[in-house]
Amino acid sequence: MPTYEYQCRKCRLTFEKRMTVEEKKNTKVVCPHCDSDQVRQQFFGVSFSGKKNPPGNPSGGCCGSGPSCCG
């Protein structure tokens, strides 16, 4: 289940809320501290985990070899 991060515009509290994508569409998020509905979702970098990179092939950036590398 995804975790969404929000910040209250009234009291400036940053908080997280876990909910499904469907719940997010249908839920009015309110601040747990001051009950304000003036909250804004925070967007930060996303990290993924899964299949590892093959040896000798760094993730991102220039690989340092071959004519097509970092062309």
N, C-alpha and C positions, 0 to 999 in steps of 0.2 A: 504494500500500500504506500503510495507516495506521501512524502512529508512536504508541506508547503510552509514557507516562512513569510510572516507578515509583520508590518510595523504600524502601530496605532499613530494616527496623525494628531490625536488629542493629547495623550500622555507619553508618547514616544516609546512605549514598550515594544520590544521585538519579541515575537513568540512564534512557535511552530504549531501546526495543526495537521494531523494525519487524517486523510480521507481519500476515498476512491475518486477517480476522475468524475464519475457520475454524481457523487455527493458534492464535489466542488462546484459543479454546474448549478446545483439546486440549493446550496446552503448560503445563507447570509452570514458572513464571518463577522464576529464582534470581538472586541478586546476583552480578554479574561480579567483584566485589572479594573478598567473603568466602564465596561459595557458599551463603549462607543462603537458605532458601525463605520466610523471613518478610518478604516484600515486599508493599507495598500500592500499588495503582495510584493515581496522582495525577490529579485532575480539575481542569482549568483552563478558562477561557473558550475558546470556539471561534470562529474567524473563518471566514467564507465569502467566496469570490470568485466573480464571475460577472457577470451582467447589471448594468449601471450604472443608477443612478437617473435618471429623467428630469430635465432642467434645471428648476430652481426648486422641486424637491421633495426637501428634505434627507432623509437617512436617519435615521429615529428622531426623537423629539421633536416639538415643535409646528411646523407649517408656517407659521403666522402669518397665514393668510387663509382665508376661507370659513366659513360657519356650522357646518359639521360638523367642522372641523379642531380637534382637541384638545378636543372637545365637552364 
